[in-house]
Amino acid sequence: MEGEIIIASSPVDTGVNSWGLNSGTKLLNYKACSSPRHGLTSVGSRFIASSQIPASRSASTAPIYFWSWDKPQFGVKSFPAEPIGPLTANSEGTYLIGGGSSGSIYFWEVASGKLLNKWHAHYRSVTCLALSDDDSLLISGSDDGCVRVWNLIMIFDVLKAQSGLSYLYSWTEHALRVTDIVVGRGLSNSIIISSSEDRTCKIFSLSEGKILRSIPLDSVADALAIDPGEHRFYAGCRDGKIYIKSLNAENNPTIGILFDHSVAVTSIACRDGTTLVSGSEDGIIRIWDIMTQHVVRVLKHAKAPISNVLLVKPTRQGTNLAHQLPLSKYVDSSEGDLGRNTVILPQPCWKPNFLSSGLMGRQLKELQENNSSAVAEMEVERLRIENKKLVEMAEKWKKLCQDQQSFYVKELLDHTKP
């Protein structure tokens, strides 16, 4: 498996194709997939998950498939309670979140497949989901034009779970369906950008809980990507153009346009501010050099529209799905209250890791009974992961301190102005 790869899906059954980002070499085709927009995700870079478009409008459900990186056939097939559109997973692949056609959001524990919670989030279908950089907040968009922010820690609060989850913010500035959402990297001070069929992009502040700006577009944007430095963002539109918009300019935010697509742009992904990958309705994927704004490689997915394009760096070993349990259809009430049977493992506050107490108990008991070398191997792996997390923690704190310093300096300067 190459370092960083491109994976792409289609709304018709053409499978999921993969290519090496740097070489352009075609890798595996993962069979039997007709994925809706935002329905394809990488679960902790360990395996691929995708929701499926229902076989008919009257279908009461549609499957979710899991594929390991090295096998073209799906390894796990699950049937949720209703058709799921968008899917997303936290960065470690501990949990999977899906948006339903009824407006409900589903929250699964990946290791056990258990549905830990489900709540009614929107009045109409959920169209897109995104997680904050620290995995603590979920942002959802809907057919009802609403963008909402959810505190995932509240899912594990007993009283909140029983009385129903309440959103942290609800923004109703869009007049039509929300098509995409991206989130910046500023932790509590990060921004959220949403696009809609009303031909606008809205920029929201997480720290202030309000809209900052509304940017009009010449065409409907179905795909967004944000520059890692948060100086600009990219809007892939139905007129075949990708508009480059400044996040700082007030009067004329358009600083460039990428022209090479001849049909609607349906999905885009950005890599470290130097490379942009875009897919369109004609099944073509283009890789752009952002500095020169030129196409450096063209890939052919299929004779069908592209619904999703992702940039992923798979783990070397991936995950063997032979023992992976399918996702539960309903919240399991046999274990009693959610709060008493869910444990939040000690993790940095910005990267919560959730496992059910039942699953943890079974794993520990099995290891103790077997008394095998797996115990030592898992301990070494645990120490390696803990070391990695400590390094990440230091970097996060450094970035957080820089953000806070910039914020307070700005506030001080603003207050001292005559």
N, C-alpha and C positions, 0 to 999 in steps of 0.2 A: 504494500500500500504506500502510495506517495505521501509526501508531507501534508500539504494542503490540497484539498480537492474541491471540485464543483459538483454538486448534485442538483438535478433538475427533474421536475415532475410535470405531468400534463393532466388536464381534466378528463381525458379519455384514456382508455386502458393501453398505454404505451410503456408502462413501467417507469422506474426511476433510473435515469442514466447518470453516470459519474465519469469525470475526467480529472487528470492531474492539472492543477492550476498553472504551473510553470511550463509543463511539457505539452499540454493539450492532448495527451494520450488518453484514448477512451479506455475506461476501466470496466467495471461490471454494469450490467443492466439488471436491476432488481425487478422481478416479474410481478405482474398482476397489481397494477396501481393506477387508479384514476382519482387523483388528489385535487381537492378544491383549493382555492386561494388561501394561503397561510396554513394549509393542512399538513405540510411536510416539516419535520423538525428533527434535529439531532439530539439524542438523549444523552447528555453528558459526554458527547463525542464517542460514546461506546457503541451505539447502534442507531438505526434510523426508525422513526415512527411516522406513520401517515394515516390520517383519516381518509375516508372514501366518499365519493359522491353517491348518494342513494341510487339504486337501480331504477326507481320510478318516483314520481312525486308523492305517491301514496304510501311509499315504504316507511315503516315505523322505525327503522334503524338502518345503519350501514356500518360495516366493520372498521376497525382500526388495526393496521398491520405493523408488526415489528420485523425488521431485517437486520441480521448481523452483517458486518462489513464484507465478509468473505464468502457469503452464500447468496446466490441470486433469488432463491425461493424464500418467501416469508417464513419466519420461525414461530411467530405467535399471531393468532387471530382472535380479536376480542369483539364482542357485540355490546356496545353501550346501550343505555335506555332509549336513546334517540339519535338521529344523525348528528355527528359532530363536524363542525366546520374547521375553525382554527385550532391548532395545537401548539403548545410551547412547553418547554421543560426548563427547570433551573440549571445552572451551569454545571452542577455536579451530577445531574441526572437522577436525583433522588425522588423527584415527583414530576408528574405530567399533568398539565392543565388543558382542558378542552372547552370550547364554547359551543353550545347547542343551538339548534334551530328554534327552540322555544324561548331563547333568551337566558337559559340557565348556564352556569359555569360548573364544571366538574373538576374535582381535585383528587388525583390518584397518587397513592404511594407506589412507585415503580417496582421495588423489590418484591412486595407481596401481591401487587395488583389490586389492593383494596381501595375502594372509593371512600376516602376519608371525609369528604364533604361535598355537598352540592347546594347551590343557592341560586335563587332567581335574581339575575343581575340586570336584565334589560327587558323592555316591553316587547321587543322584536328580536330577530336572530342576532347572535353574536357574530361579528364579521372579522375581528382581528383581536389578538392578544399580544401583549409585550410585558416583559419583566424589567424592573429597574436594575441598574448595574449591580446592586447588592442583593438581588433576589428577594427583597423584603416586600416590595410593592408590585401588584399586578395592575396593568392598565388594559381596559377593554373598550372596544368600539363596537357599534351596533348599527343595524338597519334603521334604528330610530333616530340616528344622527347624534347620539349621546356618547361622550367619552367619560369613563368612570375609573377612579383609582381605588384599589382595595388593599388593605393592610393584611398580608397573609398571616402574620402572627395571630391576628384575631380569630383565624380559623380554628386555632387550638385553645381558645378560651371557652370554657364550659358554658358560661352564661351566654356568650355571643353565639356559640354554635346552636344553642337551644332556641334563642329568640330570633335568629336570622341575622346574617351578616349585613352590616351597614357599610356603605361606601365612605371613603375618606373625602373624596371630591366628586362632584358630578358637573360636567361642563356640557352645556346645551347650545353652544354657539353655532354648530353646524346645522344647516337647514335640511340636508339630505344624508344619505347613507355614508357612514365612515368606511373608507377603503383601506387605510393603512395607518399604523402608529409606529413611531420610533422613539427611543428614549436616549438621552445623553448620559454622560458618565460622571456627572457632578454629585453623585450620591444625593443627599437631601437638598442640594441646590441645583439639581439637574433640570433640564428642560424636557418637555414632551412635544413632539410634532405630530400632528394628525392631518390626514388628507380626506377629502370627501367628494361625493358627486356634485356638490354645490360649487365646484371649481375653486376651492380655496384650501390653503394650508393654515392651520392654527398653531401658534406656539404658546405653550402653557408653562407656568413656573410651578414646580413641585413645592418649593419652600413657601411661596406666597398663595398657592392654591387658586390662581386666577390666570386668565388669558393675558398674554403680553402683546401679541401682534396677530393680525390676520393678513395673509399674503394672497392676493388674487392670482389665478392662473389662467392661461389662455385655453386650457383643455383640462379635462378631468384627470387627476393623478391617481393611478391605481397602486403605485409602488413608491416607497420612500427609503432613503438611506442617509445617514448623517456622517459627516467627516469626524474622525476620532478627535480632532482638535476643536470641534464644535464651532468652526468658523463658517461653515457652509453646510447645506444639505442638498440632496438630489431628489428630484421629483420625476418619475417616469410616467409619461402621460399617454392618453389615447390618440393623440395626433402623431405618435411615433417619435416624439422628441423627449430628451431628458434635460430638464431645466436645472441649472446650477444656481442656487439662491444663497445669498449672503445672510447670515444670521445677525449681522451687525448694522448693515446699511438700512437706513430709514426710507429713503425716497425711491431708489431704484435697486431692489435687491437682486435682480437677475445679473449674474456675472459671467454667464456662459450657457451655451446650448449644445448638446451632443445630438447630431443629426442623422446618424447612419441607419437607424431603423426606418422601415417604410410602412410599418403597421404599428398598432398599439403596443406600448411597452407594458408588460404585465408584472414583472418582478425585477428587483435590483438588489445587489449586495455590494458592500464597500469593504475593502481590505486596507488597513493601516494608512489611509489617505493617499495611496499611490495607485491603487487598482480598483476599478469598478467593473462589476459583471452584471449584464442585463439580459433578460429574456423577453421575447415578444410573441405575438399571436401567430406568427408564421413558423414557430418552432425553432428559431435561430437564437443562439446565445452569442453575445459579443463581449469580449474582454477589452477594456479601455485602459489606456495610460492616462491618468487624470492630469498629469502635468502638461502633456502635449494635446490632450483631448482627442487623441486618435485611437482607432481600433487596432489592437495588436494581434488579435486572433479571433476567428469565427468558428463556432462549433454548431453542429447540426444535432438537435435533440430528436425530433420526429416530425412527421407531417401533421402536426396538431399544435394547438396553442400551448404555451408554457404557463403553468400556474404558479410554480415556485422555483426560485434559484437560491441555493444556499452555498456559502463558503464554510467548509468544515475541515478541521485537522483531526482525523480519527486517532484514537488511542492505538498503540501498536498491536496489542492483543485483542482489542475489541471485547465483546461479551458473547459468551456461549449462551444462546437462548434456549437450550435444551431443557433447562429447569426453570425458565421464566414462566410465571403464572400469568394467565390472561387477566385483563382489567375487569373488575367487578362491575356489574350492571347497576347495583343499588348500594347505598350506604349500609354497611354491615351493622345491624343492631344487636347481634348476638353477644358482642363483647361489652355491652353497656354503653355508658356515656363516652363520647369521643374524648373528652378532656382527661378521663381517668385511664384511657388505654392508648394514648399517644404521648410519646416522650420527645421533647426537643433536646437533641444531643448537644453537649457543650461545644459550640462553634463560635467563631467571630460573629458579632451581632449583625453584620451585613450579609452573612451567608448561612442562614439557618438550614439545618439538615434534619429532616423528619423521618422517623421510623416508628412503626407501631411497637408497643411493648411486647406483644405476642410474638412478632417476628424476631425481635432481639432475643427473647427468651429461648425460642426454638434453636436459633443459631448457636447460642452459648452452650446450651445443653448438649447439642450434637457434638460440638468440639470437645467438651469435657468427657463425654462417653467414649468417643473414638480415640482420644489421646494420641493423635497422629501428628505427622510432621506438618500438617496443614495449620496447626496452631502456631508453630514457629514462623511459618511462611506468612500467615496473616498478621502476626505481630510485627515482622519486618516491614510488611506493606503498610501497616498502620503508622509506624514510626516515619516511614518515607512520606506518607500523606500529611502527617502532622507537621513535619519539617517544611513541606511545601506551603502549608497553610500559614505557618508562622512568617515565612518570607512574604507571602501575599498580604498578611495582616500588616506587616511593617510598611509595605508599599501603600496600602489603603490608608493607613493613618497619616503617612506623609502627604498623600494627595488630599486627604480631608483637611489637614492643617493648612495646606496651601490654599484650598478653597475658602476656608474660614478667614484666613488672613486677607485674601483678596476682597472678600465680602465686607469685612469690617473696615478695611482701608477705604473702600468705595463709600461706605456709609459715613465715615468720618469726613471724607472730602466733600460729600454732598451737604453735610450739616454745617461745614465751615464756609461754604460758598456764600458771598454777600447776597 
